[in-house]
Amino acid sequence: MAYDEKFYKMYLKYLAEKTVRENHDRMFDLFFKLTQSAFLKVMDLGCGLGEYETYGRYDDYAGVDLNNTGRVKNFVKADYHDKDFDKLLPFRPTA
């Protein structure tokens, strides 16, 4: 299946399912607790819809993926299997 607009619409429906939403929210709560330090720069590999961008406390966030959903403000199109993908990031990540 292609990661296109149709896929992400289907994925949004999946994320709205009660159990899935509860599991994701548990992870986002944990992320929020782990990002209490100042000066964190977060790199989200395989960011998809960029949900982690809206959670946590950090100074900067970059979503890295091959497919741009248009929802991630600081999106970097890259294959993180490529050993040099970090050169495309706008900052050096700390988390």
C-alpha positions as CSV (number, residue, x, y, z in Angstrom):
1,M,0.0,0.0,0.0
2,A,1.3,3.4,-0.9
3,Y,1.7,6.1,1.8
4,D,-0.6,8.5,0.1
5,E,-3.5,10.7,1.1
6,K,-5.9,7.7,1.1
7,F,-3.6,5.8,3.4
8,Y,-3.3,8.6,5.9
9,K,-7.1,9.1,5.9
10,M,-7.4,5.4,6.8
11,Y,-4.7,5.8,9.4
12,L,-6.5,8.7,11.0
13,K,-9.6,6.5,11.4
14,Y,-7.4,3.8,12.9
15,L,-5.9,6.2,15.4
16,A,-9.4,7.2,16.5
17,E,-10.2,3.7,17.6
18,K,-10.6,3.6,21.4
19,T,-7.9,1.1,22.2
20,V,-5.4,2.4,19.7
21,R,-6.0,6.0,20.9
22,E,-5.5,5.0,24.6
23,N,-2.2,3.2,23.7
24,H,-0.9,6.2,21.7
25,D,-1.9,8.6,24.4
26,R,-0.1,6.5,27.0
27,M,3.1,6.8,24.8
28,F,2.5,10.5,24.4
29,D,2.1,11.0,28.2
30,L,5.4,9.1,28.6
31,F,7.1,11.3,26.0
32,F,5.9,14.4,27.7
33,K,7.3,13.2,31.0
34,L,10.7,12.3,29.4
35,T,11.0,15.7,27.7
36,Q,11.0,17.9,30.8
37,S,14.7,18.9,30.2
38,A,15.4,22.2,28.7
39,F,17.2,22.5,25.3
40,L,16.0,19.2,23.8
41,K,16.1,18.9,20.0
42,V,13.8,16.0,19.0
43,M,14.2,14.0,15.8
44,D,11.2,11.8,15.0
45,L,12.2,9.0,12.6
46,G,9.3,7.8,10.5
47,C,7.2,10.7,11.7
48,G,4.2,9.9,9.6
49,L,1.5,12.4,10.7
50,G,3.9,14.0,13.2
51,E,1.9,13.4,16.3
52,Y,4.9,13.7,18.6
53,E,5.3,17.3,17.3
54,T,2.3,18.3,19.4
55,Y,3.4,16.5,22.6
56,G,6.3,17.1,24.9
57,R,8.5,20.0,25.8
58,Y,11.5,20.7,23.6
59,D,13.2,23.5,21.8
60,D,13.0,22.1,18.3
61,Y,11.4,19.1,16.4
62,A,12.2,17.6,13.0
63,G,10.0,14.9,11.5
64,V,12.0,12.6,9.2
65,D,10.1,10.4,6.7
66,L,10.0,9.6,3.0
67,N,6.4,10.8,2.7
68,N,5.3,14.4,3.5
69,T,1.8,14.5,4.8
70,G,1.9,18.3,5.0
71,R,1.2,18.1,8.7
72,V,4.8,18.4,10.0
73,K,6.1,22.0,10.2
74,N,9.7,21.0,10.2
75,F,9.7,18.1,7.8
76,V,12.8,16.5,6.4
77,K,12.4,14.1,3.4
78,A,15.0,11.5,4.0
79,D,15.5,7.7,4.2
80,Y,16.9,7.2,7.7
81,H,18.5,3.9,6.5
82,D,20.9,6.2,4.6
83,K,23.9,6.7,6.9
84,D,24.2,10.4,5.9
85,F,20.5,11.4,6.4
86,D,21.5,13.4,9.5
87,K,23.2,16.0,7.2
88,L,19.7,17.0,6.0
89,L,18.6,17.9,9.6
90,P,18.3,21.6,10.5
91,F,19.9,20.9,13.9
92,R,21.9,18.3,15.8
93,P,19.4,16.2,17.7
94,T,19.7,15.6,21.5
95,A,16.6,13.3,21.8
